[in-house]
Amino acid sequence: VTIKRNAMNISQWFVTTVFLVALWAVRADISKINKLMANKNKNIKLSCRSDSVFNSCSWTNPSNYSCPNIIPGKSGPCRDIQRVTFNASENNCNINVSSVTEFDNGNWTCKLEIPDREDTFSYTELIVIAEASVDFEKKFGTIFSKAGKNESLKCQANHSRPLGKFKWERLNPDNTKEILENPETRVTPVGEPGSGLINAEETLQIKMKPSDHD
């Protein structure tokens, strides 16, 4: 009798374990973190999928505004998120974002409400690629110095997006170029929050040579 009881307990444990593992696998399949890159002003589609019919779903943008109570078979505009419309089927909760901007950067969260299960979530990190821009500050002047003296040379780029790389070169008497080690870049965010614009500046400390007269 003891052997039979133990065998029954083991059988029940095995069935329960298989069920839990299967349920975890289903949840893991629809709880992913995805990445999507899109050029600025492009139209994009964000989707999350369930392996079964869901009652409703919702999407939340990086600014914590939501498009709630999306019902399968329904479509329309999201009232609280501009430039976003929804379109849901039995297994897919989709939204369309038109003319994406830097303000759409970040994590978008999809929530699925499925009968007899806990709510499940899917995350999409949206990366909006803006056109590069820079206002390069061009200032030319004459530096009078002596050989062996340390001087400071500054290079500045305003309203940059994204952050570029400075390159310092020294022209030798034989017209070859010597690549100099970059100093630390100082970065200051500017413009409206989320604009991605920065001011960047580097100051090079250099010991003057007789050949630096040009």
C-alpha positions in Angstrom: 0.0 0.0 0.0 2.8 2.3 0.9 4.5 1.7 -2.5 1.2 2.4 -4.4 0.6 5.6 -2.4 4.1 6.9 -3.1 3.7 6.0 -6.8 0.4 8.0 -6.9 2.0 11.0 -5.2 4.9 10.9 -7.7 2.4 10.7 -10.6 0.4 13.6 -9.2 3.6 15.6 -8.7 4.8 14.8 -12.3 1.5 16.0 -13.8 1.4 19.1 -11.7 5.0 19.9 -12.6 4.4 19.4 -16.3 1.4 21.7 -16.2 3.3 24.4 -14.4 6.2 24.2 -16.8 3.8 24.3 -19.8 2.0 27.4 -18.3 5.4 29.1 -17.7 6.4 28.4 -21.3 3.2 30.0 -22.6 3.7 33.1 -20.5 7.4 33.4 -21.5 6.4 33.2 -25.1 4.3 36.3 -24.9 6.3 38.2 -22.4 9.3 39.3 -24.5 11.3 42.5 -24.6 11.7 43.5 -28.3 13.7 46.3 -29.9 12.5 48.3 -32.9 14.4 51.0 -34.7 12.7 53.5 -36.9 13.6 56.7 -38.8 12.0 59.9 -37.6 8.7 60.7 -39.3 8.1 57.1 -40.3 4.9 55.2 -39.6 5.4 52.0 -37.5 3.4 49.1 -36.2 3.7 47.6 -32.7 2.3 44.2 -32.0 2.0 41.7 -29.2 0.6 38.3 -29.7 -1.2 35.7 -27.5 -1.5 32.0 -28.1 -5.2 32.2 -27.2 -8.1 34.6 -27.4 -7.8 37.5 -25.0 -10.6 39.6 -23.5 -9.0 43.0 -23.9 -5.6 44.6 -24.2 -3.9 47.9 -23.7 -0.8 49.8 -24.8 1.2 52.3 -22.6 3.7 54.7 -24.1 7.0 55.8 -22.6 5.3 58.9 -21.1 2.8 56.6 -19.3 -0.2 57.6 -21.4 -2.4 54.6 -22.2 -4.6 53.2 -25.0 -6.8 51.0 -22.8 -9.7 48.6 -23.3 -8.8 47.4 -26.8 -11.3 44.7 -27.7 -10.6 42.0 -30.4 -12.2 42.8 -33.7 -12.2 46.6 -32.9 -10.2 49.4 -34.4 -10.0 53.2 -34.0 -7.9 56.1 -32.7 -6.3 56.0 -29.2 -8.0 58.9 -27.4 -5.1 59.7 -25.0 -2.1 59.1 -27.3 -1.8 61.3 -30.3 -0.9 59.8 -33.7 -1.8 56.3 -32.5 -4.5 54.0 -33.7 -5.4 50.4 -32.6 -6.4 47.3 -34.5 -6.9 44.1 -32.6 -7.7 40.5 -33.7 -8.4 37.4 -31.6 -4.7 36.8 -31.0 -3.0 40.1 -31.8 -3.1 43.5 -30.2 -1.7 46.0 -32.7 -1.2 49.7 -32.7 0.0 52.0 -35.4 2.1 55.1 -34.6 2.3 57.7 -37.4 5.2 60.1 -37.9 7.3 58.9 -35.0 9.4 61.5 -33.2 12.1 61.6 -30.5 9.3 61.8 -27.9 8.3 58.3 -28.8 11.6 56.9 -27.7 11.5 54.3 -24.9 9.6 51.3 -23.7 6.1 50.6 -25.0 4.1 48.2 -22.9 1.4 45.8 -24.1 -0.9 44.3 -21.5 -3.1 41.3 -22.4 -6.1 40.2 -20.3 -6.6 36.4 -21.0 -9.4 34.4 -19.4 -8.4 32.2 -16.4 -4.8 33.5 -16.5 -2.8 36.3 -14.9 -2.4 39.4 -17.0 0.6 39.1 -19.3 2.9 41.8 -20.6 5.0 42.4 -23.7 7.6 45.2 -24.0 8.9 46.9 -27.1 11.8 49.4 -26.9 11.4 51.9 -29.6 14.5 53.7 -30.9 13.8 56.7 -33.2 16.7 57.6 -35.4 16.7 61.3 -36.0 18.5 63.0 -38.8 22.0 64.1 -37.7 22.5 67.8 -37.1 25.2 70.0 -35.8 26.0 73.7 -35.7 29.8 73.6 -35.8 31.4 76.7 -34.3 34.0 78.0 -36.7 36.3 80.5 -35.3 39.7 81.2 -36.8 42.4 83.2 -35.2 46.1 83.6 -34.7 48.0 82.2 -31.7 51.4 83.7 -30.8 53.3 81.2 -28.8 56.8 79.9 -28.1 58.2 76.5 -28.8 57.9 74.3 -25.7 55.0 76.3 -24.3 51.7 74.6 -23.5 48.6 76.0 -25.2 44.9 75.2 -25.1 42.9 74.7 -28.3 39.1 74.4 -28.1 36.7 72.8 -30.5 32.9 73.2 -30.0 29.8 71.7 -31.7 26.4 73.1 -30.7 23.0 71.5 -31.1 24.5 68.1 -32.1 22.3 65.0 -32.6 23.7 62.4 -32.1 27.0 63.0 -30.4 29.8 63.0 -32.9 33.4 62.3 -32.4 36.1 65.0 -32.5 39.3 64.3 -34.4 42.5 66.3 -33.7 45.3 66.3 -36.3 48.7 67.9 -36.4 50.3 68.8 -39.7 54.0 67.9 -39.8 56.6 69.7 -41.9 56.6 66.8 -44.4 52.8 67.3 -44.8 52.0 64.1 -43.0 49.3 64.2 -40.4 49.8 63.2 -36.8 46.6 62.0 -35.1 46.5 63.4 -31.6 44.9 61.8 -28.6 41.4 63.2 -27.9 40.8 65.0 -24.6 37.7 64.4 -22.6 34.5 65.5 -24.3 32.2 67.8 -22.2 28.5 67.2 -23.0 25.5 69.4 -22.1 21.9 68.6 -23.1 20.1 71.5 -24.7 16.7 72.2 -26.3 13.3 70.7 -25.3 13.3 67.6 -23.2 13.5 64.6 -25.5 14.9 66.5 -28.4 18.2 64.7 -28.2 20.2 67.8 -28.8 23.5 68.4 -27.1 26.4 70.8 -27.0 29.8 69.2 -27.1 33.2 70.7 -26.5 36.8 69.5 -26.3 39.9 71.4 -25.1 43.2 70.1 -26.3 46.3 70.8 -24.3 49.3 70.8 -26.6 53.0 71.6 -26.3 54.0 73.8 -29.2 56.7 72.8 -31.7 58.8 75.0 -34.0 57.0 73.2 -36.9 53.5 74.4 -35.6 53.9 77.8 -37.2 51.2 77.0 -39.8 
